[in-house]
């Protein structure tokens, strides 16, 4: 397919054995229409954004044409979903077109999400509707701008078709970019089948692709590396008030990226038990539970690796258990680093974790706005009162602030330097749930203006002017209390 530009595919996953995937082309759609192309990301991938916006480019992004060099496939994997084992999942509505090596020398997947049925669809239609596509575009690009490891959105296109969920909605396809789409569940798939050859091949593939400092065959090293990557990732989530919503093992990337943005959301009023996902009835993946959920998933990853870590899997248990147990210390260290930066503390002291926790406790008691509170600390002189709009009662926050001011006295940085550092650690803009919902509802009515405006604002989350409407917490009646996965 001629896109007036060459896509430099180099498809390493497609060179793995056929039992790793099913080869198939995307299912064409009725009437592809461009919503948005991510120009900056396209250039990073060595692609011409203008070519992607041509009719041929839009057709490719919708799945109506396969570019030269692509080797489309749906990946096989399994997983625990809300703790329940499902032996076969796989890409039920996503097709990997292929891989490119970007301008930084990093191998990246290009995948079409919503590209039609695959052998893994499990009675699903293989399609995506407009709302989840726009949500993932907005939130994944916001996470990238926040410097949090994440999959990316290359483009969103409409299909000219309707997708039936609780009602009939406009269809759409997301072109998603990832360091890879290999999951904990990919390892579980082969472990459950006792396919040790596939486990070794997969492990060596991941080592070469994501952790090249390790030697081939260092499966224990791979486990330790993935544990560390996930500890750092979840700590970063907690620092911006992000709730993934569906932290199943099939939604955990072994590359350490945030993947599969379904019923995700960001905290407005802070409380650690907050849940947005409509399918998380028991709060398994509530904000406070995300570290424990990640460690549980990593224990399943370790179990999958045991058969290839030693000739006798039982002999590998102590080493694997130690790697999983190390998550907690690694997470706590990463969390402390994140929150020290948020509080402007450059010189660590023993009481810093307690200071940060005390602030969160005060915020929970007063339903303080998560993003607004930390940004106010960054923008307000340390000895000045906090803005009243950030909480129902600022008195507990003021009590905490006096402790913070005393702690700042031990810092060598000037107030101006501290504020600059905090402004780089505390975003002014996040994809607030009500803004995302407003953009989706407008798009359903044919107006993509709010989506484009919000996308543009989220590109500079730390630099928004004080009067930006995207900084504001939801007004009464605007709160979004529940989000949906879209499948």
Secondary structure, 3 states (H helix, E strand, C coil): CCCCCCCCECCCHHHCCHHHEEECCCCCCCCCEEEEECHHHHHHCCCCHHHHCCHHHHHHHHCCCCCCCCCCEEECCCEEECCEEECCCCCCCEEEEEEEECCCCCEEEEEEECCCCCCCCCCCCCCEEHHHHHHHHHHHHHHHHCCCCECEEEEEEEEEEEEECCCEEEEEEEEEEECCCCEHHHHHHHHHCCCHHHHHHHHHHHHHHHCCCCCCCCHHHHHHHHHHHHHHHHHHHHHHCEECCCCCHHHCECCCCECCCCCCEECCECCCCCCCECCCCCCCCCHHHHHHHHHHHHHHHHHHHHHHHCCCHHHHHHHHHHHHHHHHHHHHHHHHHHHHHHCCCCCCCCCHHHHHHHHHHHHHHHCCEHHHHHHHHHHCCCCCCCCHHHCCCCHHHHHHHHHHHHHHCCCCCCHHHHHHHHHHHCCCCCCCHHHHHHHHHHHHCCCCHHHHHHHHHHCCCCCCCCCCHHHCCCCCCCCCCCECCCC
